[in-house]
Amino acid sequence: MAKRDYAAAVGALNTLQSNFSIVDAIRKSGKGMNQQAIPEMIEWCRKIGYEPSDFDRLRAIHIAGTKGKGSTSAFVSSILAQYIRPSSESPVSPTKIGLYTSPHLRSVRERIQIDNNSISEELFTKYFFEVWDRLEAAADADNTPEGVPTKPVYFRYLTLTALHAYLTEGVDSAVIECGIGGEYDSTNILLKPTVTAVTSLGIDHTAMLGSTLPEIAWHKAGIFKPGSVAFSAPQKDEAVAVLQERAKERDTELHVINVHPDLASNKIKLGLSAAFQKINASVAIAVAAAHLRALGHTSVPDPTTTPHIELPAEFIKGLEEVRWPGRCEVRREKNVAWHIDGGHTLESIEVTGQWFAEQMAAANAAPGSAKAAPRIMIFNQQTRDANALAKALYTALQTGITADSTSPFTHVIFTTNQTFSEGYKPDLVSINTNQQDVDTLAVQKALAKTWSEIDTTAEVKVLKTIEEAVTTARGIAGDWAEEAGAEAEVMVLITGSLHLVGGALEMLETHPAK
């Protein structure tokens, strides 16, 4: 590999076997591959020079869950950032915070953050190729036979890169979000996290995790460790029972966290505004407090004995200043209010629908609002039961439909996750898809048929790229503004896939409205 710049690193990363093919292989193997995941991951770590115990230095927080685990991780990291002090000023950590999440929206570097900023292209490239070279050297030393993989798959490789970067950069508090599941997730090589947490559970990744809540809870609780405080968001009784049993097996106690009173009363204005974020923020409060106490911050109240702790000023600031793009985010440009959320499971898409319904109701109640304004949805989901997601979204949106309307949208656009018609950004290449389905627009055509059946009044389109979808929505809004006035605003919902959201954000920022 001659060239060693950022584009070369992302290009090399994209050559690694995709998560899509791994999930598919596990499904076909009857989940047998799952059980080899941790031993294999430990072996990859050793090939780059680390034992799992080396990661104890990161003082990690480990977070699993079906929905909300990224937002919860972001809340925790934002709170901890308020406590950063140089080691010369304070003997108590943290001095540097890592945040490892997935997937990314616009840049793969988003997955590996330090002090709530994506690492630079220069640092990503440096650590990516250091891991690459160590794996190449290990393969040479072991005389690895031809045809045997010398690199782990995409997510595992990024996990290695993140852990290597954090250790080298001196991170002393790392918030690590699981990829899929917990028990067999590649992040579950952490031996001594200070805190573990399970966010809201739902049915997802059934090929790997099972099709019932107790089965899924078993996997998620696999991150519990002896000596680590364990928290959970409120769950159905059948899930809580499994989490408690698993906690007991791991010699720890599970604490279920309800919404903090200061959030329930709207005393604090969260940086992530949707109502469902209150439970994510409440879990994050408990996690951050337990972690800070483990680091020696004795002034922070103990969330295991006082569930609704009195919030220090640093916590309030962290909750209010958190940023997590593409999750219940509203962006405005001329004549368009883009409502963007990466909901992509049945439960999360229902929540997205409820949020947008609230937004529709507020817009309809605004003085002088143009009630007959177009409303547009841009949607894709390539790898799950897209039709079920679309139906769930339609049902959830019914509460936002007003007396003068029978449909949540006048226009519905189904697109792929391909961002641009010509040219592409390597970070935005979606590898978790069946390429033949993408090329033939098979999923999009099926979605269009489904939506036309459940909503006969909407104008439904299938478009190849996100660029075309955004351009079409802008055209509809512009035409409406000519009739309704220059200040008229059209609401657009972009949802169904984090890959779609990432491409849409890239399009909105690099190709702003004229």
C-alpha positions as CSV (number, residue, x, y, z in Angstrom):
1,M,0.0,0.0,0.0
2,A,2.0,3.0,-1.3
3,K,-0.2,5.9,-0.3
4,R,-0.8,6.5,3.4
5,D,-3.2,9.4,3.7
6,Y,-6.6,9.5,5.3
7,A,-8.4,8.5,2.1
8,A,-6.1,5.5,1.8
9,A,-6.9,4.5,5.4
10,V,-10.7,4.7,4.8
11,G,-10.3,2.9,1.5
12,A,-8.4,0.1,3.2
13,L,-11.0,-0.1,6.0
14,N,-13.7,-0.5,3.5
15,T,-12.0,-3.6,2.0
16,L,-12.5,-5.5,5.3
17,Q,-15.4,-7.9,5.4
18,S,-18.6,-6.1,6.2
19,N,-20.8,-6.4,9.2
20,F,-23.6,-7.3,6.8
21,S,-21.8,-10.5,5.7
22,I,-20.8,-11.4,9.3
23,V,-24.4,-11.1,10.5
24,D,-25.6,-13.1,7.5
25,A,-23.0,-15.8,8.2
26,I,-23.9,-16.1,11.9
27,R,-27.6,-16.4,10.9
28,K,-26.7,-19.3,8.6
29,S,-24.5,-20.9,11.2
30,G,-27.3,-21.0,13.8
31,K,-25.4,-18.4,15.9
32,G,-22.4,-20.8,16.3
33,M,-19.9,-18.2,15.2
34,N,-21.0,-15.9,18.0
35,Q,-19.2,-17.9,20.7
36,Q,-15.8,-17.6,19.0
37,A,-16.0,-13.8,18.9
38,I,-14.3,-12.9,22.2
39,P,-11.4,-15.5,21.9
40,E,-10.8,-14.2,18.4
41,M,-10.9,-10.6,19.5
42,I,-8.4,-11.3,22.3
43,E,-6.1,-12.9,19.7
44,W,-6.3,-9.9,17.5
45,C,-5.4,-7.7,20.5
46,R,-2.3,-9.8,21.2
47,K,-1.2,-9.5,17.6
48,I,-1.1,-5.7,18.0
49,G,0.7,-6.0,21.3
50,Y,-2.0,-5.8,23.9
51,E,-3.5,-8.0,26.6
52,P,-7.1,-7.3,27.8
53,S,-5.8,-6.2,31.1
54,D,-3.9,-3.3,29.4
55,F,-7.3,-1.7,28.8
56,D,-7.9,-1.4,32.5
57,R,-5.9,1.9,32.2
58,L,-8.8,3.4,30.3
59,R,-11.1,3.3,33.3
60,A,-13.8,2.3,30.9
61,I,-17.6,2.8,31.0
62,H,-19.3,0.1,29.0
63,I,-22.8,0.7,27.6
64,A,-25.1,-1.8,25.8
65,G,-28.8,-1.6,24.7
66,T,-31.1,-1.7,21.7
67,K,-31.9,2.0,21.6
68,G,-30.5,5.1,23.2
69,K,-27.1,3.7,23.9
70,G,-25.4,6.2,21.6
71,S,-27.3,9.1,23.1
72,T,-26.6,7.9,26.7
73,S,-22.9,7.5,25.9
74,A,-22.9,11.1,24.5
75,F,-24.6,12.4,27.7
76,V,-22.0,10.6,29.9
77,S,-19.1,12.0,27.9
78,S,-20.5,15.5,28.0
79,I,-20.9,15.3,31.8
80,L,-17.4,13.9,32.3
81,A,-16.0,16.7,30.1
82,Q,-17.0,19.2,32.8
83,Y,-14.7,17.5,35.2
84,I,-11.5,17.5,33.0
85,R,-8.6,19.0,34.8
86,P,-4.9,18.9,33.9
87,S,-3.0,16.5,36.1
88,S,-0.9,19.4,37.4
89,E,-4.0,21.0,38.8
90,S,-5.8,17.9,40.2
91,P,-4.7,14.4,41.3
92,V,-8.2,13.1,40.4
93,S,-9.1,12.0,36.8
94,P,-10.3,12.5,34.2
95,T,-7.7,14.4,32.2
96,K,-8.8,13.0,28.8
97,I,-12.0,11.4,27.8
98,G,-12.6,8.8,25.0
99,L,-16.0,8.2,23.4
100,Y,-16.3,5.1,21.1
101,T,-19.6,4.8,19.3
102,S,-21.1,3.4,16.1
103,P,-22.1,3.8,13.4
104,H,-20.8,7.1,12.1
105,L,-22.9,9.6,10.2
106,R,-20.5,11.6,7.9
107,S,-17.0,10.5,8.9
108,V,-15.6,7.3,10.3
109,R,-13.5,9.5,12.7
110,E,-16.8,10.3,14.6
111,R,-16.6,6.8,16.1
112,I,-13.3,7.6,17.9
113,Q,-13.7,10.8,19.8
114,I,-11.4,12.4,22.4
115,D,-12.9,15.1,24.6
116,N,-16.0,15.1,22.5
117,N,-14.3,15.8,19.3
118,S,-13.6,13.3,16.5
119,I,-9.9,12.5,16.2
120,S,-8.2,14.3,13.4
121,E,-7.6,12.8,10.0
122,E,-3.9,12.8,10.8
123,L,-4.4,10.9,14.1
124,F,-6.9,8.4,12.6
125,T,-4.5,7.7,9.7
126,K,-1.6,7.3,12.1
127,Y,-3.3,4.8,14.4
128,F,-5.1,3.0,11.6
129,F,-1.8,2.1,9.9
130,E,0.0,1.3,13.1
131,V,-2.6,-1.4,13.8
132,W,-2.4,-2.5,10.1
133,D,1.4,-2.8,10.2
134,R,1.4,-4.7,13.4
135,L,-1.2,-7.2,12.0
136,E,0.9,-7.6,8.8
137,A,4.0,-8.2,10.9
138,A,2.1,-10.8,13.0
139,A,0.9,-12.6,9.9
140,D,4.4,-12.7,8.5
141,A,5.8,-14.0,11.8
142,D,3.1,-16.7,12.0
143,N,3.6,-17.7,8.4
144,T,-0.2,-17.3,8.0
145,P,-1.4,-19.5,5.1
146,E,-2.9,-18.0,2.1
147,G,-6.7,-17.5,2.4
148,V,-6.6,-17.1,6.1
149,P,-7.6,-13.6,7.2
150,T,-4.8,-11.4,8.4
151,K,-7.1,-8.6,9.6
152,P,-10.3,-8.6,11.6
153,V,-13.6,-7.4,10.1
154,Y,-14.6,-3.7,9.9
155,F,-16.1,-3.2,13.4
156,R,-13.4,-5.2,15.2
157,Y,-10.7,-3.4,13.3
158,L,-12.1,0.0,14.4
159,T,-12.4,-1.3,18.0
160,L,-8.7,-2.2,17.9
161,T,-7.8,1.2,16.4
162,A,-9.9,3.1,19.0
163,L,-8.4,1.2,22.0
164,H,-4.9,1.6,20.6
165,A,-5.5,5.4,20.1
166,Y,-6.9,5.9,23.5
167,L,-4.0,4.1,25.3
168,T,-1.4,6.0,23.2
169,E,-3.2,9.4,23.7
170,G,-3.4,8.9,27.5
171,V,-7.2,8.6,27.8
172,D,-8.1,7.9,31.4
173,S,-11.9,7.7,31.1
174,A,-13.3,5.9,28.0
175,V,-17.0,5.6,27.3
176,I,-17.4,2.5,25.1
177,E,-20.6,1.7,23.3
178,C,-21.3,-1.9,22.3
179,G,-21.8,-2.6,18.6
180,I,-24.3,-5.5,18.6
181,G,-25.4,-7.3,21.7
182,G,-22.9,-7.5,24.6
183,E,-21.8,-11.0,25.6
184,Y,-20.1,-11.6,22.3
185,D,-19.6,-8.0,21.1
186,S,-16.0,-7.2,20.2
187,T,-15.9,-4.5,22.8
188,N,-16.5,-7.0,25.6
189,I,-12.8,-7.7,26.1
190,L,-12.9,-5.0,28.8
191,L,-12.2,-6.8,32.1
192,K,-12.6,-4.0,34.7
193,P,-15.0,-1.3,33.5
194,T,-15.9,1.1,36.4
195,V,-19.6,1.1,35.4
196,T,-21.8,-0.9,33.0
197,A,-25.2,0.1,31.7
198,V,-28.0,-1.3,29.6
199,T,-30.3,1.2,27.9
200,S,-33.8,0.5,26.6
201,L,-34.2,-3.0,25.1
202,G,-36.2,-4.0,22.1
203,I,-36.2,-6.6,19.3
204,D,-33.3,-6.1,16.9
205,H,-30.5,-8.2,15.3
206,T,-32.6,-11.3,15.9
207,A,-30.2,-13.4,13.8
208,M,-27.5,-12.9,16.4
209,L,-29.4,-12.2,19.6
210,G,-32.6,-14.1,19.5
211,S,-36.2,-13.1,18.9
212,T,-37.5,-12.5,22.5
213,L,-36.7,-9.8,25.1
214,P,-35.3,-12.3,27.6
215,E,-32.9,-13.7,25.0
216,I,-31.8,-10.2,24.0
217,A,-31.5,-9.1,27.7
218,W,-29.2,-12.1,28.3
219,H,-26.8,-10.9,25.5
220,K,-26.8,-7.2,26.6
221,A,-26.1,-8.2,30.3
222,G,-23.0,-10.0,29.1
223,I,-21.1,-6.7,29.7
224,F,-21.7,-6.9,33.5
225,K,-18.5,-7.5,35.4
226,P,-17.6,-8.3,39.0
227,G,-16.8,-5.1,40.9
228,S,-18.4,-2.9,38.3
229,V,-21.6,-1.0,39.1
230,A,-24.5,-2.0,36.8
231,F,-27.4,0.2,35.8
232,S,-30.4,-0.3,33.5
233,A,-33.1,1.8,32.1
234,P,-36.6,0.7,33.0
235,Q,-37.5,-2.5,31.1
236,K,-40.4,-5.0,30.9
237,D,-40.4,-7.3,33.9
238,E,-39.3,-10.3,31.8
239,A,-36.2,-8.4,30.7
240,V,-35.4,-7.0,34.2
241,A,-35.6,-10.6,35.6
242,V,-32.9,-11.7,33.2
243,L,-30.7,-8.7,33.8
244,Q,-30.9,-9.2,37.6
245,E,-30.1,-12.9,37.3
246,R,-27.1,-12.1,35.1
247,A,-25.9,-9.4,37.4
248,K,-26.0,-11.9,40.3
249,E,-24.0,-14.4,38.2
250,R,-21.4,-11.7,37.7
251,D,-21.2,-10.8,41.4
252,T,-22.7,-7.3,41.0
253,E,-26.0,-5.7,41.8
254,L,-28.3,-4.2,39.2
255,H,-29.8,-0.7,39.7
256,V,-32.8,0.3,37.6
257,I,-32.9,4.0,36.9
258,N,-36.2,6.0,36.4
259,V,-36.5,9.5,35.0
260,H,-34.8,12.1,37.2
261,P,-37.3,14.5,38.8
262,D,-35.3,17.5,37.4
263,L,-35.8,16.1,33.9
264,A,-39.4,15.1,34.4
265,S,-40.3,18.6,35.5
266,N,-38.4,20.2,32.6
267,K,-36.3,22.0,35.1
268,I,-33.3,21.2,32.8
269,K,-33.4,21.8,29.0
270,L,-31.5,18.9,27.5
271,G,-29.3,19.4,24.6
272,L,-31.2,16.5,22.9
273,S,-34.7,17.7,23.0
274,A,-37.0,14.7,22.4
275,A,-39.1,13.5,25.3
276,F,-37.6,10.0,25.2
277,Q,-34.1,11.4,25.8
278,K,-35.1,12.0,29.4
279,I,-34.6,8.4,30.3
280,N,-31.3,8.2,28.4
281,A,-30.1,11.3,30.3
282,S,-31.2,9.8,33.6
283,V,-29.2,6.7,33.1
284,A,-26.3,8.8,32.0
285,I,-26.5,10.8,35.3
286,A,-26.3,7.6,37.3
287,V,-23.4,6.2,35.2
288,A,-21.4,9.5,35.3
289,A,-21.9,9.8,39.1
290,A,-20.8,6.2,39.8
291,H,-17.8,6.6,37.5
292,L,-16.7,9.9,39.0
293,R,-17.0,8.4,42.5
294,A,-14.8,5.5,41.4
295,L,-12.2,8.0,40.2
296,G,-12.2,9.7,43.7
297,H,-14.8,12.5,43.3
298,T,-16.3,11.9,46.7
299,S,-18.4,15.1,46.5
300,V,-20.6,13.6,43.8
301,P,-23.6,11.8,45.4
302,D,-23.8,8.0,45.2
303,P,-26.5,7.0,42.7
304,T,-26.7,3.5,44.1
305,T,-28.0,4.7,47.4
306,T,-29.7,8.0,46.3
307,P,-31.2,7.2,42.9
308,H,-32.3,10.8,42.2
309,I,-29.1,12.6,43.1
310,E,-29.0,16.3,43.5
311,L,-27.4,17.4,40.3
312,P,-24.0,19.3,40.6
313,A,-23.7,22.3,38.3
314,E,-21.2,20.3,36.1
315,F,-23.9,17.7,35.4
316,I,-26.5,20.3,34.4
317,K,-24.0,22.0,32.1
318,G,-23.1,18.6,30.5
319,L,-26.7,17.7,30.0
320,E,-27.6,21.0,28.4
321,E,-24.5,21.2,26.2
322,V,-24.5,17.7,24.8
323,R,-24.5,17.4,21.0
324,W,-25.4,14.2,19.1
325,P,-26.2,15.0,15.5
326,G,-28.9,13.1,13.5
327,R,-30.9,12.2,16.6
328,C,-34.2,14.3,16.8
329,E,-32.3,17.2,15.2
330,V,-34.0,20.1,13.5
331,R,-32.0,22.1,10.9
332,R,-33.4,25.1,9.1
333,E,-32.7,26.6,5.7
334,K,-34.7,28.8,3.4
335,N,-38.3,27.4,3.3
336,V,-37.4,24.1,4.8
337,A,-37.3,22.7,8.4
338,W,-35.3,19.5,8.1
339,H,-36.3,17.1,10.9
340,I,-33.6,14.4,11.1
341,D,-33.6,11.2,13.1
342,G,-31.8,7.9,12.6
343,G,-34.5,5.7,14.0
344,H,-34.0,2.3,12.5
345,T,-35.6,-0.3,14.8
346,L,-39.4,-0.9,15.3
347,E,-39.2,0.7,18.8
348,S,-37.0,3.7,17.7
349,I,-39.0,4.4,14.6
350,E,-42.2,4.6,16.7
351,V,-40.5,7.1,18.9
352,T,-39.4,9.1,15.9
353,G,-43.0,9.2,14.7
354,Q,-44.2,10.4,18.1
355,W,-41.5,13.1,18.0
356,F,-42.4,14.3,14.5
357,A,-46.1,14.2,15.4
358,E,-45.3,16.6,18.3
359,Q,-43.5,18.8,15.9
360,M,-46.4,18.8,13.4
361,A,-48.8,19.6,16.2
362,A,-46.7,22.5,17.3
363,A,-46.3,23.9,13.8
364,N,-50.1,23.6,13.3
365,A,-50.7,25.5,16.5
366,A,-48.3,28.3,15.6
367,P,-49.9,31.7,14.9
368,G,-50.4,32.2,11.2
369,S,-49.1,28.8,10.2
370,A,-50.0,27.6,6.7
371,K,-51.9,24.5,7.5
372,A,-52.1,23.3,3.9
373,A,-48.3,23.4,3.5
374,P,-46.7,20.3,2.0
375,R,-45.1,17.8,4.4
376,I,-42.4,15.5,3.1
377,M,-40.7,12.3,4.2
378,I,-37.4,10.9,2.9
379,F,-37.0,7.3,4.1
380,N,-34.8,4.3,3.7
381,Q,-34.0,1.1,5.6
382,Q,-31.9,-1.4,3.6
383,T,-31.2,-4.3,6.0
384,R,-34.2,-4.8,8.3
385,D,-37.9,-5.4,7.7
386,A,-38.4,-2.0,6.0
387,N,-42.1,-2.5,5.3
388,A,-42.8,-3.1,9.0
389,L,-40.8,0.0,9.9
390,A,-42.8,2.1,7.5
391,K,-46.1,0.9,8.8
392,A,-45.0,1.5,12.4
393,L,-44.0,5.0,11.5
394,Y,-47.3,5.7,9.8
395,T,-49.2,4.5,12.8
396,A,-47.1,6.6,15.2
397,L,-47.7,9.7,13.1
398,Q,-51.4,9.5,13.3
399,T,-51.5,11.6,16.5
400,G,-50.0,14.5,14.6
401,I,-52.7,14.5,11.9
402,T,-55.0,17.5,12.3
403,A,-58.7,17.8,11.3
404,D,-57.9,19.4,8.0
405,S,-55.6,16.5,6.9
406,T,-56.0,12.7,6.5
407,S,-52.3,12.0,5.9
408,P,-49.0,12.8,7.7
409,F,-47.3,13.6,4.4
410,T,-48.2,15.0,1.0
411,H,-45.0,13.7,-0.5
412,V,-43.0,10.5,0.4
413,I,-39.6,9.8,-1.1
414,F,-37.8,6.4,-0.8
415,T,-34.1,6.4,-1.7
416,T,-31.0,4.3,-1.2
417,N,-28.2,5.3,1.2
418,Q,-26.0,6.4,-1.8
419,T,-25.3,10.0,-1.2
420,F,-24.3,11.6,-4.5
421,S,-25.1,10.9,-8.2
422,E,-21.5,11.4,-9.2
423,G,-18.4,11.0,-7.1
424,Y,-18.4,9.8,-3.5
425,K,-16.8,10.2,-0.1
426,P,-15.2,7.0,1.2
427,D,-16.5,7.5,4.7
428,L,-20.1,7.4,3.3
429,V,-19.7,4.1,1.5
430,S,-22.3,1.8,3.0
431,I,-21.0,-1.8,3.4
432,N,-23.8,-3.2,5.4
433,T,-26.1,-3.9,2.4
434,N,-26.9,-6.4,-0.3
435,Q,-25.5,-4.5,-3.3
436,Q,-27.9,-6.2,-5.8
437,D,-30.9,-4.9,-3.8
438,V,-29.4,-1.4,-3.8
439,D,-28.7,-1.4,-7.6
440,T,-32.2,-2.6,-8.5
441,L,-33.9,-0.4,-5.9
442,A,-35.7,-3.5,-4.8
443,V,-36.3,-2.4,-1.2
444,Q,-37.4,1.1,-2.3
445,K,-39.9,-0.1,-4.8
446,A,-41.4,-2.5,-2.2
447,L,-41.6,0.4,0.3
448,A,-43.3,2.6,-2.3
449,K,-45.9,0.0,-2.9
450,T,-46.5,-0.5,0.8
451,W,-46.9,3.2,1.5
452,S,-49.2,3.8,-1.5
453,E,-51.5,1.1,0.0
454,I,-51.6,2.6,3.5
455,D,-51.8,6.2,2.4
456,T,-53.5,6.7,-0.9
457,T,-53.3,10.5,-0.9
458,A,-49.5,10.9,-0.7
459,E,-47.4,11.4,-3.8
460,V,-44.8,8.6,-3.6
461,K,-41.4,8.7,-5.4
462,V,-38.5,6.3,-5.7
463,L,-35.1,8.0,-6.2
464,K,-31.6,6.5,-6.5
465,T,-29.6,9.0,-4.3
466,I,-30.0,11.1,-1.3
467,E,-28.8,14.1,-3.4
468,E,-31.9,13.7,-5.7
469,A,-34.2,13.3,-2.7
470,V,-32.9,16.4,-0.9
471,T,-33.0,18.4,-4.2
472,T,-36.6,17.2,-4.9
473,A,-37.7,18.2,-1.4
474,R,-36.2,21.7,-1.8
475,G,-38.0,22.0,-5.2
476,I,-41.3,21.2,-3.6
477,A,-40.7,23.7,-0.8
478,G,-39.6,26.4,-3.3
479,D,-42.7,25.9,-5.4
480,W,-44.9,26.2,-2.2
481,A,-43.1,29.4,-1.1
482,E,-43.8,31.1,-4.4
483,E,-47.5,30.6,-3.6
484,A,-47.5,31.0,0.2
485,G,-44.9,33.7,0.6
486,A,-41.1,34.0,1.0
487,E,-41.3,33.0,4.7
488,A,-43.3,29.9,4.2
489,E,-41.7,26.7,5.7
490,V,-42.1,23.1,4.7
491,M,-41.5,20.3,7.2
492,V,-39.3,17.4,6.0
493,L,-38.7,14.2,8.0
494,I,-35.6,12.2,7.1
495,T,-35.5,8.9,8.9
496,G,-35.2,5.1,8.8
497,S,-31.4,4.7,8.7
498,L,-28.4,6.3,10.2
499,H,-26.6,5.8,6.9
500,L,-29.4,7.8,5.2
501,V,-29.1,10.5,7.9
502,G,-25.3,10.7,7.5
503,G,-25.6,11.2,3.8
504,A,-28.4,13.8,4.2
505,L,-26.2,15.8,6.6
506,E,-23.3,15.6,4.2
507,M,-25.6,16.9,1.4
508,L,-27.1,19.7,3.5
509,E,-23.7,20.9,4.6
510,T,-21.7,20.6,1.4
511,H,-24.5,21.6,-1.0
512,P,-26.5,24.3,0.9
513,A,-29.7,25.7,-0.5
514,K,-29.2,28.6,-2.9
